[in-house]
């Protein structure tokens, strides 16, 4: 299949590579040219704008930071809507506000363009090895048609419901991940401050009910003081902002999510915005005057 891919950042570039490895012909666009040039050396074709890309491809994937970026590449003067033929399908794999997914999809539909929202979970490591979890909203027949394409990038691709449902699932995921990371940081800070080795505490609890993917991914990073970003705090702040907005629009109270959001805002003010979200432990270290380390 010939696929257009827009957004070649930490996640998008390896996702695009995995599609190429599976035999798909790729046309790529990114605001900065370095990633495009890198993939062009591997066989991709570079486009000068989303509109130019859309004129060449009937299937387009977007992987950009937030709602305004999706709206821009889809609907602006040089956007997908200006170059795409009726029948084109946009698969937006960005993590955005579900109300925006629905609004953008409605606007594209006026030009005969279909849209699915298919945000992902797993961060850079799973983007590289093609084992992302993909949550899909849109028409079921589109999901069925593009399932094999999605599975070039993921270990799972689950249909959640109509357009916007994929991003609702992603926001639920991001709420649970944020709250879990905060709990791990709080527990390891308590263990350290009360005289235990956090590494041994981690090993002792990981096989019990407290064990989780989050614990195994983030506790070692906290203990090793490794905050190299797999998923940056500033991006998690974006997701929690969207989660809180979606919750409030439906009169849903989200007190734990709101508390972790404020913790992340504090870390952003301390200059940690581009660190991995495991740096949440630094919030507890600061207010408890201790350092979690082996």
C-alpha positions as CSV (number, residue, x, y, z in Angstrom):
1,X,0.0,0.0,0.0
2,X,1.1,3.6,-0.6
3,X,0.8,5.5,2.6
4,X,1.5,9.1,3.5
5,X,3.0,9.7,7.0
6,X,2.9,13.1,8.6
7,X,4.9,13.7,11.8
8,X,8.3,12.1,12.1
9,X,9.2,12.7,15.8
10,X,10.3,10.3,18.6
11,X,7.3,8.1,17.9
12,X,6.5,8.8,14.2
13,X,9.8,8.0,12.7
14,X,10.1,4.4,14.0
15,X,6.4,3.8,13.3
16,X,7.0,4.9,9.7
17,X,10.1,2.6,9.5
18,X,8.1,-0.4,10.6
19,X,5.6,0.3,7.8
20,X,8.4,0.4,5.3
21,X,9.9,-2.8,6.7
22,X,6.5,-4.4,6.0
23,X,6.7,-3.5,2.4
24,X,4.6,-0.3,2.3
25,X,5.6,2.6,0.0
26,X,5.9,5.7,2.1
27,X,5.5,9.4,1.3
28,X,6.5,11.5,4.3
29,X,6.1,15.1,5.5
30,X,7.6,16.7,8.7
31,X,8.0,20.4,9.6
32,X,11.8,20.0,10.0
33,X,13.5,18.3,7.1
34,X,16.2,16.2,8.9
35,X,13.9,13.2,9.7
36,X,12.4,13.3,6.1
37,X,15.9,13.2,4.6
38,X,16.9,10.4,6.9
39,X,13.9,8.3,5.8
40,X,14.4,9.3,2.1
41,X,17.7,7.6,2.3
42,X,15.8,4.4,3.3
43,X,13.4,4.7,0.4
44,X,10.7,7.1,1.4
45,X,9.5,9.9,-0.9
46,X,9.5,13.5,0.6
47,X,6.5,15.8,0.2
48,X,6.7,19.6,0.6
49,X,3.3,20.0,2.4
50,X,0.5,17.9,3.8
51,X,-1.6,18.8,0.7
52,X,1.2,17.6,-1.7
53,X,1.4,14.4,0.3
54,X,-2.4,13.9,0.2
55,X,-2.4,14.3,-3.6
56,X,-0.2,11.2,-3.8
57,X,-1.8,8.9,-1.2
58,X,-5.3,7.6,-0.5
59,X,-4.2,6.5,3.0
60,X,-2.6,9.0,5.4
61,X,-1.3,8.6,8.9
62,X,-0.7,11.6,11.2
63,X,1.4,11.4,14.4
64,X,1.8,15.0,15.7
65,X,1.8,16.5,19.2
66,X,-1.7,17.8,19.9
67,X,-5.1,18.9,18.7
68,X,-4.0,22.2,17.0
69,X,-1.3,20.3,15.1
70,X,-3.8,17.8,13.7
71,X,-6.2,20.5,12.8
72,X,-3.4,22.4,11.0
73,X,-2.1,19.5,8.9
74,X,-5.7,18.3,8.1
75,X,-7.6,21.6,7.5
76,X,-5.2,24.5,6.8
77,X,-4.5,26.1,3.4
78,X,-1.7,23.6,2.8
79,X,-3.5,20.8,4.6
80,X,-4.7,17.3,3.7
81,X,-8.2,18.6,2.8
82,X,-6.7,20.7,0.0
83,X,-4.9,17.8,-1.7
84,X,-6.9,14.7,-1.0
85,X,-9.3,13.0,-3.3
86,X,-12.7,11.8,-2.1
87,X,-12.4,8.4,-0.5
88,X,-9.0,9.2,1.1
89,X,-8.7,7.8,4.7
90,X,-6.9,9.7,7.5
91,X,-5.7,7.6,10.4
92,X,-4.8,10.1,13.1
93,X,-2.5,8.3,15.6
94,X,-1.8,11.4,17.7
95,X,-3.2,11.7,21.2
96,X,-5.7,14.6,21.2
97,X,-8.9,15.8,22.6
98,X,-11.7,13.5,21.5
99,X,-14.1,16.4,20.8
100,X,-11.5,17.7,18.4
101,X,-11.2,14.3,16.7
102,X,-15.0,14.4,16.1
103,X,-14.9,18.1,14.8
104,X,-12.0,17.5,12.4
105,X,-13.6,14.3,11.1
106,X,-16.8,16.2,10.4
107,X,-15.0,18.9,8.5
108,X,-13.0,16.3,6.4
109,X,-16.2,14.4,5.7
110,X,-17.5,17.5,3.8
111,X,-14.7,16.8,1.3
112,X,-15.3,13.0,1.2
113,X,-12.4,12.2,3.4
114,X,-12.9,9.5,6.1
115,X,-11.1,9.6,9.5
116,X,-10.2,7.2,12.3
117,X,-8.6,8.2,15.6
118,X,-6.0,5.6,16.6
119,X,-3.8,6.8,19.4
120,X,-1.0,4.6,20.8
121,X,0.5,3.6,24.1
122,X,4.0,2.2,24.7
123,X,6.4,5.0,24.2
124,X,9.5,5.1,22.0
125,X,10.8,1.5,22.8
126,X,7.5,-0.1,21.6
127,X,7.3,2.3,18.6
128,X,10.8,1.0,17.6
129,X,10.1,-2.7,18.0
130,X,6.5,-2.4,16.6
131,X,4.7,-3.5,19.7
132,X,2.5,-0.5,20.5
133,X,-1.0,-0.8,21.9
134,X,-3.4,1.0,19.5
135,X,-6.9,2.2,20.4
136,X,-9.1,2.8,17.4
137,X,-12.2,4.9,17.0
138,X,-14.2,5.3,13.7
139,X,-16.2,3.2,11.4
140,X,-15.9,-0.5,12.0
141,X,-15.4,-1.3,8.4
142,X,-12.4,1.1,8.2
143,X,-10.9,-0.6,11.3
144,X,-11.3,-4.0,9.6
145,X,-9.8,-2.7,6.3
146,X,-6.7,-1.2,8.0
147,X,-6.2,-3.7,10.8
148,X,-3.2,-5.3,9.0
149,X,-1.6,-1.8,8.5
150,X,-2.0,-1.0,12.1
151,X,-0.5,-4.3,13.2
152,X,2.7,-3.3,11.3
153,X,3.2,-0.9,14.2
154,X,1.5,-2.6,17.1
155,X,1.2,-5.7,19.2
156,X,-2.6,-5.0,19.5
157,X,-5.1,-2.8,17.7
158,X,-8.4,-2.8,19.6
159,X,-11.6,-1.3,18.2
160,X,-13.3,0.9,20.8
161,X,-16.2,2.6,19.0
162,X,-17.1,5.6,16.8
163,X,-14.7,8.5,16.1
164,X,-13.3,9.9,19.3
165,X,-13.5,6.7,21.2
166,X,-9.9,5.9,20.5
167,X,-8.8,9.1,22.1
168,X,-11.1,8.5,25.1
169,X,-9.4,5.2,25.6
170,X,-6.0,6.8,25.3
171,X,-6.9,9.5,27.9
172,X,-8.1,6.7,30.3
173,X,-4.7,5.0,29.7
174,X,-2.8,8.2,30.4
175,X,-4.7,8.8,33.6
176,X,-4.0,5.3,34.9
177,X,-0.3,5.5,33.9
178,X,0.2,9.0,35.6
179,X,-1.4,7.9,38.8
180,X,0.5,4.7,38.9
181,X,3.9,6.4,38.3
182,X,3.0,8.9,41.1
183,X,2.2,6.0,43.4
184,X,5.5,4.2,42.6
185,X,7.5,7.5,43.3
186,X,5.6,8.1,46.6
187,X,6.2,4.5,47.8
188,X,9.9,4.4,46.9
189,X,10.5,7.8,48.5
190,X,8.8,6.5,51.7
191,X,11.0,3.3,51.6
192,X,14.2,5.3,51.1
193,X,13.4,7.9,53.8
194,X,12.5,5.2,56.3
195,X,15.8,3.4,55.8
196,X,15.2,0.6,53.3
197,X,17.0,0.0,50.0
198,X,14.5,1.0,47.2
199,X,15.9,-1.6,44.8
200,X,15.3,-4.4,47.3
201,X,11.8,-3.1,48.1
202,X,11.0,-3.0,44.4
203,X,12.2,-6.6,44.0
204,X,10.2,-7.7,47.0
205,X,6.9,-6.2,45.8
206,X,7.0,-6.7,42.0
207,X,5.7,-10.3,42.2
208,X,2.7,-9.4,44.3
209,X,-0.5,-7.4,43.8
210,X,1.5,-4.2,43.5
211,X,3.4,-5.6,40.5
212,X,2.6,-3.9,37.2
213,X,4.0,-2.9,33.8
214,X,4.4,0.6,35.2
215,X,6.3,-0.6,38.2
216,X,8.7,-2.7,36.1
217,X,9.2,0.1,33.6
218,X,9.6,3.1,35.9
219,X,10.9,1.9,39.3
220,X,14.3,0.9,37.8
221,X,14.5,4.3,36.1
222,X,13.8,6.2,39.3
223,X,16.4,4.1,41.3
224,X,19.0,4.5,38.5
225,X,18.3,8.3,38.2
226,X,17.7,7.7,34.5
227,X,15.2,10.3,33.3
228,X,16.0,10.0,29.6
229,X,12.6,10.5,28.0
230,X,10.7,7.6,26.7
231,X,7.6,9.9,27.3
232,X,8.2,13.4,28.3
233,X,6.5,15.1,31.2
234,X,5.4,18.0,29.0
235,X,3.6,15.5,26.7
236,X,1.9,13.8,29.7
237,X,0.8,17.3,30.9
238,X,-0.8,17.7,27.5
239,X,-2.7,14.4,27.8
240,X,-3.9,15.1,31.3
241,X,-5.1,18.5,30.2
242,X,-7.2,16.8,27.6
243,X,-8.4,14.2,30.1
244,X,-9.5,16.8,32.6
245,X,-11.2,18.8,29.8
246,X,-13.0,15.8,28.5
247,X,-14.0,14.8,32.1
248,X,-15.3,18.2,32.9
249,X,-17.3,18.4,29.7
250,X,-19.2,15.3,30.8
251,X,-19.5,16.4,34.5
252,X,-17.0,13.7,35.6
253,X,-14.8,14.4,38.7
254,X,-11.2,13.4,38.3
255,X,-9.5,14.3,41.6
256,X,-6.5,11.9,41.4
257,X,-5.7,13.0,37.8
258,X,-5.9,16.6,38.8
259,X,-3.5,16.1,41.7
260,X,-0.9,14.4,39.5
261,X,-1.3,17.1,36.9
262,X,-0.4,19.7,39.5
263,X,2.7,17.6,40.5
264,X,3.8,17.6,36.8
265,X,3.2,21.3,36.6
266,X,5.5,21.8,39.6
267,X,8.2,19.6,37.9
268,X,7.8,21.6,34.7
269,X,8.4,24.8,36.7
270,X,11.6,23.2,38.1
271,X,12.9,22.6,34.6
272,X,12.0,18.9,34.2
273,X,9.5,19.3,31.3
274,X,11.6,17.3,28.8
275,X,12.5,14.5,31.3
276,X,10.7,11.2,31.4
277,X,7.5,11.0,33.4
278,X,9.3,8.7,35.8
279,X,10.8,12.0,37.1
280,X,7.6,12.4,39.1
281,X,9.7,10.8,41.9
282,X,11.6,14.2,42.0
283,X,8.4,15.8,43.3
284,X,8.4,13.5,46.3
285,X,12.1,13.8,46.8
286,X,11.9,17.6,47.0
287,X,9.1,17.7,49.5
288,X,10.6,14.9,51.6
289,X,14.3,16.0,51.4
290,X,15.6,12.7,50.2
291,X,17.0,11.0,47.1
292,X,15.7,7.6,45.9
293,X,18.8,5.6,44.9
294,X,20.3,2.1,45.3
